[in-house]
Amino acid sequence: MLISGFTYVTQSGKLLPTGLDNWKGNTMKKHFLILLFIFFTALTACTGDLGEQQLEIAQLEEKQNNIEHALKLYEEVVRKYPDSPNAKIAQERLNVLRKGK
């Protein structure tokens, strides 16, 4: 039944709105919104660093004299984020470390 532009359903003799304000008996919509929130939260958390975490770990590995692992991490930053400022830093470190070998 349509009332005032909103769709209503009869459930146990009561009229309930089917919009977002109706969580009673509407677990699919609730789960969908929760998953959507988690997805966008994870997406925004992952998009900002552009290799910053890998670069920081590579720098730490380099300080701890674990050069092989640092090289792999620097290479990963350059490969995954070639146009980022972090890739430029990683490439500079790669050049220095490879000359020292």
C-alpha positions, 0 to 999 in steps of 0.5 A, a space after each residue: 500500500 502507498 501512503 504519502 509517497 512512502 511504501 508501507 507493508 502490513 506486518 502483524 496487523 501494523 503498518 511499518 515504513 520500509 525506509 531506513 528508519 525501519 530496522 525491525 525485521 529488515 536484517 538484509 538492509 541492516 547487514 548491507 549497510 554495515 558491509 557498505 560502511 566497512 567497505 568504504 572505511 577500508 577503502 579510504 584507509 588504504 588509499 591515502 598512503 601510496 606506499 608510505 608504510 612499505 617505505 617506512 618499513 624499508 627504511 627501518 630494515 635498512 637501519 637494521 642492516 637488513 639490506 636484502 629485505 629493504 631492497 625488496 620493499 623499496 622495489 615494491 614501492 617503486 613498482 606499485 606506486 611509480 608516480 608517487 613521491 614515495 616511489 622517488 624516495 624509494 628509487 633514490 635509496 635503491 640507487 644508493 644501496 645498489 652502488 654500495 654492493 
